[in-house]
């Protein structure tokens, strides 16, 4: 299941952007500074944030965290098997 090299898609139905199975593997790094409360900071990238925003949830978290709106903070020097990034092909 999941992504297939032949381009036939994933386990779940595609959405309007033709993307499959986009959540649940790892928390995904963003380039924006994390703030506990939204104030517009997450709308732009930061080169010097102490903590960056993570999105999406991972395989090791409860289902309520596995959603695009799920977010957390991450210190760039930390490494875990449930935090990563997503590769995309145009």
C-alpha positions in Angstrom: 0.0 0.0 0.0 1.0 3.7 0.0 2.8 5.3 -2.8 3.6 3.2 -5.8 6.4 3.8 -8.3 4.1 3.2 -11.2 2.1 6.4 -10.3 -1.1 4.5 -9.6 -1.5 6.3 -6.3 -1.9 5.4 -2.7 -4.0 3.5 -0.2 -6.5 6.4 0.2 -8.6 8.3 -2.3 -6.8 11.3 -3.9 -7.8 14.8 -3.2 -8.3 17.8 -5.6 -4.5 18.3 -6.0 -4.0 14.6 -6.9 -2.0 13.9 -3.8 -2.2 10.6 -2.0 -1.5 9.5 1.6 0.1 12.8 2.7 -0.2 12.5 6.5 0.9 10.1 9.2 4.4 9.0 8.3 6.5 11.7 10.0 6.0 15.2 11.5 7.1 17.4 8.7 9.5 20.3 9.2 8.4 23.8 8.0 10.7 26.8 7.5 8.6 29.0 9.9 9.2 29.9 13.5 6.9 28.1 16.0 4.7 30.3 18.2 2.2 28.8 20.6 -0.5 31.1 19.5 -0.9 32.1 15.8 0.2 35.7 15.2 1.2 35.6 11.5 4.8 34.4 12.2 4.1 31.0 10.6 3.3 32.6 7.3 6.9 33.3 6.5 10.2 31.5 6.6 12.8 32.2 9.3 16.6 31.7 9.1 17.1 32.1 12.8 14.2 30.6 14.8 15.0 28.8 18.0 12.1 26.5 17.4 10.5 25.7 14.1 7.0 24.5 13.3 6.3 20.8 12.7 3.1 19.7 10.9 1.0 16.6 10.2 1.7 14.1 13.0 3.5 10.8 12.7 3.2 7.1 12.9 3.9 7.2 16.6 1.1 9.6 17.6 -2.6 9.3 18.3 -4.9 9.8 15.3 -6.1 13.2 16.5 -2.5 14.6 15.8 -2.4 13.1 12.3 -3.9 16.0 10.4 -2.6 19.0 8.5 -3.7 21.3 11.3 -1.8 19.3 13.8 1.4 21.3 14.8 4.1 21.1 17.3 7.5 22.8 17.8 10.9 21.3 17.1 14.5 22.4 17.9 16.5 22.1 14.7 19.4 20.2 16.4 17.1 17.3 17.6 16.8 14.2 15.5 14.0 11.6 15.8 12.7 8.8 13.6 9.3 10.4 13.5 10.4 13.9 12.3 11.4 14.4 8.7 10.4 16.0 5.4 8.5 15.0 2.3 9.9 14.7 -1.2 7.7 15.7 -4.1 8.1 15.3 -7.8 6.5 17.8 -10.2 
